[in-house]
Amino acid sequence: MSDGDRFGPAEAGQGAPEPGWVEPQLAEEFPGLALFSTTVPGSASRSPREVREQLDLLSDRYSGAQAVHLRQQPIPWAYRVFFRNVGLDPDATPTPVEDVVLDRMQQGRFRSDNVVLDAVRIAIVETGVAVRAFDADRLEGRLGLRQSRVDEPFSGREAPLPDGTLVIADERRAVSYLFGQGAEDAAPSRKSRRICIAAVRVGGVPDVSVEEAPGELLPSSRDEPLDLIGFPRPEGFMTETALLERAVPSVPPAVSTLDRDALMRRDLRRQIAGMERELCDLFASAFPRVGIAWALGRPMHGPRLLRAGELEALRDDMASHLSRLRAELGRRADMEGGRRRLLEAMVADPAAHKWRLVSNEQIGEAGCRHWHSRPRLGPIGMIMGWWRVKISSGCPLVRGRGLRVEPRLVQAAW
């Protein structure tokens, strides 16, 4: 089999993504939650040259500025909101697209593993949708979303799954956490003959993005080459009200059947969605400042359904966290303003500010540049009073997929 044929044509009836089942309680709590999957022949073999080149092109396209503003886009933001609502902190446990992009920033490029993982990685980056891959011959029946059962085993985990964990499951067992670790006995391998690609939709994600994410990974029935370019992009013109409504609908179906607790949970989720939007905006505005604790710092045990009391505690923690962040950013803005005034004074009168140094970091800007008040010609300039402000040349210039950010700096900023 040639490199271009690692994924064969879609099987009859399996080319278009089909919807999976969702446990009734989950469907009632999260009206937008859904799973789509499709199955094609293939194995986790080495990626063909075309796919590796695709990763390289994506590496060149993706910059640090895009990574910083990623969470402000509609689809990544929707997944962050859902993470909060199921007991995950997206600043401690990144969403799928943020996890892939963070790895690119640390490694300097989108690395190549095998054709299945590479295709999934490209689909996640291009669409923002959570995509998973499984060995289709190890699955039984259709995939769906449910809560784990009492003492349910999970391949690759010594202890049973915690009761109520949200999982992707076939009709017999759990094959993956909803987001995160997959079962070892369902993972694609070089011996696999068929690959099942699954995409998880949450509230706020357009149907077209999810339905086409698994389908676009695969060649058509006409044996066309693997094409991973041209995924649909989310709408960029949606208002804040529309985004909140799509992530957490205010008027769910059959409102009369919901009890008071359910209505309270829905209202709390809308409040959490609004605060998550503000957190995303603060994060983007704070760049390139580092050393800010963006994670809530509270124990999170998800993904699982949160009770009304837990959602209320999460909302209160997020409100307090927002207040702390605003105060910290305000304090830094005052310090940076003072440093800018010092810099202006240094430039106006270098001799009055001998040996003073101001860096880009101290005035809240990116880069390695600094301004240093020092004498011309060394000791002679000191005697003669020939002081000047010398500007450094800044950081070494690195472009494209060679751009690698120091992991500790990425983690500090993230």
Helices and strands as residue ranges (DSSP letters): G 3-5, E 18-19, E 21-22, H 24-29, E 34-41, H 49-61, H 64-69, G 70-72, H 74-85, H 96-107, H 115-127, E 130-135, G 136-138, E 144-147, E 166-169, E 174-177, G 184-186, E 194-201, H 207-216, H 240-247, G 255-257, H 260-286, H 308-348, G 350-353, E 357-359, G 361-363, E 370-375, H 379-384, E 387-391, G 400-402, H 407-413
